[in-house]
Each structure stands twice: as C-alpha cells, then as structure tokens.
Amino acid sequence: MKTIRIITRLILLPIGLNWLSAGCGTQKDDQVRAANDCRIQHSASSFHSQGNEGTIQLDYAYDAQGKLTNKTKISQSSSSTVASDKTTTTDTYTYDAAGFLTRSVTDIQQQYMFVGKPSEYHYVSTKTYSYTNERLAAYAQTDVTYDSHITSGPQPQTSVMTTSYTYDSSGQLIKQTSSNEESITYQNGKAFTLTSGYLFERQDGLVVKATFPGTDSRGAVRTLVQVNEYDTHRRLMKHQEYINDSLSTYYTQEWQTGQPAESSLPTFKGHPTVFSLFGEPGLLTRYRAYSVNNQHQIVQYTEQTFTHQLNAAGYIIGTKQISQALTNGPQQPDLSTISYTYTGCQ
C-alpha cells in the first residue's frame, strides 16, 4: 500500500485528482453572467495576526476581445520566525487567431529569509492545448520544480502528464483521461464514475466519501476516510476525516448568496464546462474547525467569520475576515480585509 502522511490542518484533499478539472471550466450562474459584463480587474488584501502580517495583490489583464491574458499575484509577509517572504505567481495565456487557448504558463517564485539565510522556491507549469472540431481534445502539462535553497544551487525536477477528452455526438463531454491511467466519466456535466488508485463515492456528481488506504511511518495500516456534506447549491457544508474508522477532525461551513470575484472570469473557448467534484465556490460566512483530543473529546480549535459587501450585479467587492484561535487561552483575533474592483459592470 502507499504511504500517506496524515496532516492535522484541515484541508479538503482531492488527492491525485487535481488534473481532473485542469482543462475544464466550471458551471456559472447563466442569469448573472448574461445580465452584465463584469470582469475582475484587481484585488488587494491585508492581514494581521499574532507576530505575522502581510499583503496580497492580484491583477488581471484582458485583450481587446475580453480574453484573459495575464494574472499576477504578489504575496508579501513577515513574521517572528520568517523575517520576510515574497511570492510572485504569474499566469500567462496565449491564443490562436481563432481565439482558442493554445498555451498557459504558471510561474511561481518565492523568496524568503529563514534563520538568517536566503532561500528560494521556483515552480513553472506549462500547458499546451489541442482541439478537434472546435472542442478541447487534449493538453500536455510539463512541471519543473527547482531546489528551495539559493546556496545549494538549482536542482530542477521535471514531470510530464497528458490529459485527453472524449465527447458524444452532441458535443457533450463524456470522458476525461490522464496519462497516469486515471479517468472520470460525465453525464450532463456531472461526474458519473471515477477511476483512480483511491475509492470515491459520489452523489449527483459530488464526492461524498473518499477512502485513501495507506500506512504510517512504522508500516501500520493507516486509512484516511473523508466524508462530505453539501447544501442544495452544491456548496460544501461539512467535511469530516476519519483515521482507521475513528473521527479525527472535521469542519463546518456556512454560505451566503453572491458571486465570488473569479466567477466573473471569461471561460476558454472550446473547453467543456463541468460541475466541481468537491463543491461549488461561493461566499463563505463562517468556518468552524474541530478535532478529537487524547481524551476522545471533540474540541473546537478555530473559528472564522466573513462579512461581505456586494455590488449591484451581485459580485463581491469587499470582505472582512476575523479568525479566532480557541486553544491556548484567550488570544487576539486575526484580521484580514480584501477589496475588489471590476471593469465593465452595468
């Protein structure tokens, strides 16, 4: 069996499935999309916590036809353990004369000081796309990762994967297959079957249970099971994690109506649109996380609340986030604020 490292930080883990939606667009609210031409242009956020503060800025660029050409994210932070940290992520998109996406490049560069020493992380992912009958037929993805310490010099590691798409006579996506022999079939844009090295149970195209068999560092069986619950809008409400049939951690989420900023991005011509396997995006209003301690008691260890402002088109224009750690006695809450600006809104 494969060895999997069980992490305590609660994260939804679509292990091995990142490729499944990499070439697909997500389903959008057609009524909102048709009602206006809002396009996210810029967002800026700042955060402050115990011994840690920083900023994040995102900028989006479009061509004259409204196609996304560039997205740049710059994150900067400082803390008591890491003197400084700057990460720049640049996504670049190239199209042919007919408007089809032919190439996309994600370039991530991180520079930081750790224990007084300069360090660097560099990752580049390049995808090239091909089409048949004006539909996405396949893409090839090449990832290159460089060593994280400047002083030791670059040590690039390269991986290559291809993904292909199959359609029915009406042009609906029916299957997506990767070069690692994992695949997914679709009916009406929703996942119908999943084939991979793990076990997935789904309802209405959503993964409700995922099982990841593995072993710990001593070779003992250590199986991770994730159980998900969704609301009527297909948004994730509860995520639970069990290790060897014993509840380990879980979190709950609450939502409000409204459109996330990136739901205003244009879709890529010829790319299939599908529903997400692990829940649709939305505007989160509350997040609560719990764990089971050594006395087998369920203890809440963090809570986050989000207050949003929307524009007339229903898109988010401002968010205030308050995060409160509930362990180790009373602590000052962490505060984050985010602002969004758009172009073309009616």
C-alpha positions in Angstrom: 0.0 0.0 0.0 1.0 3.6 -0.5 2.2 5.6 2.5 0.2 8.7 3.1 1.1 11.4 5.6 -1.9 12.4 7.7 -1.9 16.2 8.2 -3.6 17.8 11.1 -4.5 21.0 9.2 -8.0 20.5 7.8 -7.9 20.7 4.1 -10.2 19.0 1.5 -7.9 16.5 -0.1 -8.8 15.6 -3.7 -5.6 13.5 -3.7 -4.4 12.7 -7.2 -7.4 14.4 -8.8 -6.0 17.9 -9.5 -5.7 17.0 -13.1 -9.4 16.2 -13.5 -10.7 19.7 -13.8 -7.5 21.4 -15.1 -8.8 21.9 -18.6 -12.4 22.4 -17.8 -14.4 25.5 -16.9 -16.9 25.5 -14.0 -20.6 25.9 -14.3 -21.7 29.5 -13.8 -24.9 31.3 -13.0 -26.1 32.0 -16.5 -28.6 34.7 -15.4 -25.9 36.7 -13.6 -23.4 36.1 -16.5 -25.9 37.3 -19.1 -27.0 40.3 -17.0 -23.7 42.2 -17.1 -20.1 42.1 -18.4 -18.3 42.4 -15.0 -14.7 41.3 -15.2 -12.5 41.2 -12.1 -9.6 43.7 -12.5 -7.8 43.9 -9.2 -8.0 42.7 -5.6 -6.0 43.8 -2.6 -5.9 42.3 0.9 -4.0 42.8 4.1 -3.8 40.6 7.2 -2.5 40.9 10.7 -2.2 38.1 13.3 0.0 37.3 16.2 3.5 38.0 15.0 2.6 37.8 11.4 1.4 40.4 8.9 1.3 40.9 5.1 -0.4 41.8 1.9 -1.7 40.1 -1.2 -2.4 41.8 -4.5 -3.9 40.3 -7.7 -4.1 42.0 -11.1 -5.9 40.7 -14.2 -5.3 41.7 -17.8 -7.5 41.1 -20.9 -7.1 41.6 -24.6 -9.4 43.7 -26.8 -11.8 40.8 -27.2 -12.1 40.3 -23.5 -10.0 37.2 -23.2 -7.8 36.8 -20.1 -4.2 37.2 -21.0 -2.4 37.6 -17.6 -3.0 37.2 -13.9 -0.4 38.3 -11.4 -0.5 37.6 -7.7 2.1 39.1 -5.3 2.1 38.0 -1.7 4.4 39.5 1.0 4.5 38.7 4.6 6.8 38.9 7.7 6.7 37.1 11.0 8.7 36.3 14.1 10.1 33.1 12.5 10.4 34.1 8.8 11.9 37.6 8.5 10.4 38.2 5.1 8.6 36.2 2.4 7.6 37.3 -1.1 5.8 35.1 -3.5 5.0 36.1 -7.1 2.7 34.0 -9.1 2.2 34.8 -12.8 -0.3 33.1 -15.1 0.1 33.9 -18.8 -2.4 32.8 -21.5 -1.8 32.6 -25.3 -4.4 32.3 -28.0 -4.5 31.5 -31.7 -6.1 33.7 -34.4 -9.5 32.0 -33.8 -9.5 32.7 -30.1 -8.6 29.2 -28.8 -6.3 29.0 -25.8 -3.1 27.3 -27.1 -0.7 27.7 -24.1 -0.8 28.7 -20.5 2.1 29.1 -18.1 2.1 29.3 -14.3 5.3 30.7 -12.9 5.7 30.7 -9.1 8.7 32.3 -7.5 9.1 32.6 -3.7 12.0 34.3 -1.9 12.3 34.3 1.8 14.7 34.6 4.7 14.8 31.7 7.1 17.1 31.7 10.2 19.0 34.5 8.5 19.6 32.5 5.3 18.2 33.4 1.9 16.1 30.7 0.3 14.1 30.4 -2.9 11.4 28.2 -4.4 10.7 28.2 -8.1 8.0 26.3 -10.0 6.9 26.5 -13.6 3.9 24.7 -15.1 3.4 24.8 -18.9 0.3 23.5 -20.6 -0.2 23.2 -24.4 -3.7 22.7 -25.7 -5.0 21.0 -28.9 -8.5 21.0 -30.4 -10.7 18.8 -32.7 -14.0 20.2 -34.2 -13.5 23.3 -32.1 -13.5 21.3 -28.8 -10.6 20.8 -26.4 -9.1 17.4 -27.4 -6.1 17.2 -25.1 -3.5 19.1 -23.3 0.1 18.3 -22.2 1.4 19.6 -18.9 5.1 20.0 -18.1 6.0 20.9 -14.5 9.5 22.0 -13.4 10.4 22.5 -9.8 13.7 24.0 -8.6 15.6 23.5 -5.3 14.5 25.7 -2.4 17.9 26.9 -1.2 19.8 29.5 -3.1 23.1 28.5 -1.5 22.9 24.9 -2.8 22.1 25.8 -6.4 19.1 24.8 -8.6 18.2 21.2 -8.8 15.3 21.0 -11.2 12.8 18.2 -11.2 10.5 17.7 -14.2 7.3 15.8 -14.7 5.1 15.5 -17.8 1.4 14.5 -18.0 -1.2 14.5 -20.7 -5.0 14.6 -20.5 -7.5 13.8 -23.2 -11.2 14.5 -23.7 -14.0 12.4 -25.3 -17.4 13.8 -26.4 -20.6 12.3 -27.6 -22.3 13.1 -30.9 -24.0 16.2 -29.4 -20.7 17.6 -28.2 -21.2 16.9 -24.5 -18.1 15.8 -22.5 -18.4 12.1 -21.6 -14.9 11.2 -20.5 -11.6 12.7 -19.3 -8.5 10.5 -19.2 -4.9 11.2 -18.0 -1.7 9.6 -18.9 -1.5 8.1 -15.4 -4.5 5.9 -16.3 -6.9 7.8 -14.1 -10.2 8.8 -15.6 -13.6 10.3 -15.0 -16.8 10.0 -16.9 -19.5 12.6 -17.1 -23.3 12.9 -17.6 -24.7 16.4 -18.1 -21.5 17.9 -16.7 -21.6 15.9 -13.5 -19.1 13.2 -12.5 -20.6 9.8 -13.0 -17.6 7.4 -12.4 -14.1 8.0 -11.1 -11.2 5.6 -11.8 -8.0 6.1 -9.7 -5.9 4.4 -7.1 -8.4 5.5 -4.4 -12.1 4.8 -3.7 -14.6 7.6 -4.2 -18.4 7.5 -3.6 -20.4 10.2 -5.3 -24.0 11.6 -5.3 -25.2 13.9 -8.1 -21.7 14.3 -9.3 -20.3 15.3 -5.9 -17.8 13.3 -3.9 -19.5 12.4 -0.6 -16.9 9.8 0.6 -13.2 9.3 -0.3 -11.0 6.5 1.0 -7.2 6.6 1.0 -5.6 3.4 2.2 -2.1 3.7 3.4 0.4 3.0 6.2 2.2 5.2 8.8 6.0 5.5 9.2 6.1 2.2 11.1 4.3 0.3 8.4 1.0 0.0 10.3 -2.3 0.3 8.4 -3.5 3.9 8.5 -6.6 4.5 6.3 -7.9 8.1 5.8 -11.6 8.4 5.0 -13.2 11.8 4.2 -16.9 12.4 4.4 -18.5 15.4 2.8 -21.9 17.0 3.1 -23.3 19.7 0.7 -26.2 22.2 0.6 -28.8 22.5 -2.1 -26.5 24.9 -4.0 -23.8 22.2 -4.1 -21.6 24.1 -1.7 -19.5 22.1 0.9 -21.2 22.4 4.4 -19.3 19.8 6.4 -16.0 17.8 5.9 -15.1 15.0 8.3 -11.9 13.0 8.4 -11.6 9.5 10.0 -8.4 7.6 10.6 -9.0 3.8 10.9 -12.7 4.4 11.4 -12.2 6.9 14.3 -13.2 10.5 13.8 -10.1 12.7 13.9 -11.1 16.2 12.7 -13.9 18.0 10.9 -15.0 21.5 9.9 -18.3 23.1 9.1 -19.0 26.0 6.6 -21.9 28.5 6.2 -22.6 30.5 3.0 -24.5 33.4 1.6 -25.7 34.3 -1.8 -23.5 36.3 -4.2 -20.7 35.8 -6.8 -17.0 35.2 -6.0 -14.7 37.6 -7.9 -13.2 34.9 -10.2 -16.7 33.7 -11.3 -16.6 36.9 -13.5 -13.6 35.5 -15.5 -14.4 34.5 -19.1 -14.4 30.8 -20.0 -12.0 29.4 -22.5 -13.4 28.8 -26.0 -14.0 25.1 -26.7 -13.3 24.0 -23.2 -16.0 21.8 -21.6 -17.8 23.2 -18.5 -18.4 20.8 -15.6 -19.6 20.8 -12.0 -16.9 20.6 -9.4 -16.4 17.2 -7.7 -15.9 18.7 -4.3 -18.5 21.5 -4.2 -19.1 24.8 -6.0 -17.5 28.0 -4.9 -19.4 30.7 -3.1 -19.2 33.4 -0.4 -18.2 31.8 2.9 -19.6 33.5 6.0 -18.5 31.1 8.8 -15.9 28.4 9.2 -15.5 26.3 12.4 -12.9 23.6 12.8 -12.8 20.8 15.4 -10.5 18.0 16.5 -10.7 15.0 18.8 -8.2 15.1 21.7 -6.5 12.3 23.5 -9.4 12.1 25.9 -11.7 11.4 22.9 -13.4 14.8 23.3 -14.4 16.9 20.4 -12.8 20.4 20.8 -13.3 23.4 18.6 -9.9 24.9 17.9 -10.6 27.8 15.4 -13.5 29.9 14.1 -13.5 32.3 11.2 -16.3 34.8 10.2 -16.6 36.7 6.9 -18.6 39.8 6.3 -19.1 40.6 2.6 -20.2 43.6 0.5 -21.7 43.1 -3.0 -22.1 45.4 -6.0 -25.4 45.7 -7.9 -24.5 42.8 -10.1 -24.1 40.5 -7.1 -20.3 40.3 -7.2 -18.2 40.6 -4.0 -16.5 44.0 -3.6 -15.2 43.8 -0.1 -14.6 41.2 2.7 -13.7 41.5 6.3 -12.4 38.2 7.9 -11.9 37.7 11.6 -10.1 34.5 12.7 -10.0 33.4 16.3 -7.8 30.6 17.7 -9.6 28.9 20.5 -6.8 26.9 22.1 -4.0 28.0 24.5 -6.2 30.5 26.3 -7.6 33.9 25.2 -5.9 35.4 22.2 -6.4 38.5 20.0 -8.3 37.6 16.8 -6.5 37.8 13.4 -8.0 40.3 11.0 -7.9 40.3 7.2 -9.6 42.7 4.7 -10.0 42.3 1.0 -11.2 44.8 -1.7 -12.2 44.0 -5.3 -12.5 46.2 -8.4 -14.1 45.3 -11.7 -14.4 46.6 -15.2 -17.5 46.5 -17.4 -20.2 46.2 -14.8 -23.5 47.5 -15.8 
